[in-house]
Amino acid sequence: MKTVFVTVGTTSFDELILTITTSDAFQALKARGYERVVLQVGRGSVLPAPQSGPDLTLEAFCFKESISEDIGRADLVISHAGAGSCLEALGAGKPLLVVVNDKLMDNHQLELARQLQKDSHLLYCTCSTLTETLRTMDLSVLVPFSPAQTTHFAHFLDKALGVQ
């Protein structure tokens, strides 16, 4: 079963959860052959009820000790732009679509997502462009980000945070 795993890490990003569970987003996912959506909603206040339909199954949870199995089973990971979540998905070799929370002040997440997209490791969007991105994205352009590249990731993070 072709699966999408959506994670917000340990934070709250209700806008992402609400956007990915719209009928338009579900239609875009179904059009790409995805049949199962698993949501990790973190500290958010939105916990969608499980759904099991002929076209799409939806599961949701707040936290688990580890989400590595969920990432491992996913054919696509959609994540907030937290460094830890990005690194875990990229390290697992999964296609990654990062949704930047454009409501955050001093948004270093955007800088990180922008750099990793520039280097073809992921695609990024915002909640307002998520559905259109799901419709038009080309995952074949992505270049694997091997776990051995953690120093590169640290460099990206330093660059994004203006440490260098």
C-alpha positions, 0 to 999 in steps of 0.5 A, spaced: 500 500 500 503 506 497 503 510 504 505 518 505 507 519 512 506 526 515 510 528 521 510 535 525 516 532 530 515 534 537 512 541 535 505 543 533 503 545 526 495 544 526 495 548 519 499 542 516 495 537 519 488 541 517 491 542 510 493 535 508 487 532 510 482 537 505 479 533 500 483 537 495 489 534 498 487 527 498 485 528 491 492 530 489 495 524 493 490 519 490 491 521 483 499 519 485 497 512 487 497 513 494 492 509 498 494 510 506 496 517 510 499 516 517 499 523 521 504 524 527 501 531 529 505 532 535 503 537 540 497 540 536 490 540 537 488 537 531 487 529 531 483 527 525 479 521 526 481 514 523 478 513 516 478 507 512 475 508 505 476 505 498 481 510 496 484 512 502 486 510 509 487 515 514 491 514 521 493 519 526 497 519 532 500 524 537 507 521 539 511 514 539 517 513 542 520 512 535 517 514 528 523 511 524 518 505 522 513 510 520 518 513 515 521 506 513 514 504 511 513 511 507 513 512 500 513 519 501 515 523 507 511 530 508 514 534 514 515 540 517 522 543 516 525 541 523 532 539 522 531 533 526 525 531 522 529 532 515 535 529 517 531 522 519 527 522 513 533 524 508 537 519 512 532 513 511 533 515 503 525 517 503 523 522 498 521 528 502 516 534 501 518 539 507 512 544 509 515 550 511 511 554 517 511 561 514 507 563 520 514 563 524 518 569 526 525 569 524 524 563 520 531 559 519 527 553 517 525 556 510 533 557 509 534 550 511 529 548 506 531 552 501 538 550 501 536 543 501 532 544 495 537 548 491 541 541 492 536 537 490 535 533 496 528 535 498 522 539 495 519 544 499 512 549 500 508 552 504 501 550 507 498 555 502 501 551 496 501 544 499 496 541 494 498 544 488 505 542 490 502 535 491 499 535 484 505 538 480 511 535 484 517 531 480 520 526 485 525 523 480 529 530 480 531 528 488 538 526 489 539 521 495 542 524 501 546 519 505 547 518 512 554 519 511 553 526 509 551 529 516 557 534 516 554 537 510 547 537 513 551 540 519 554 545 514 547 547 511 544 548 518 550 553 520 549 556 514 542 557 515 542 559 522 548 564 520 553 561 524 559 561 519 
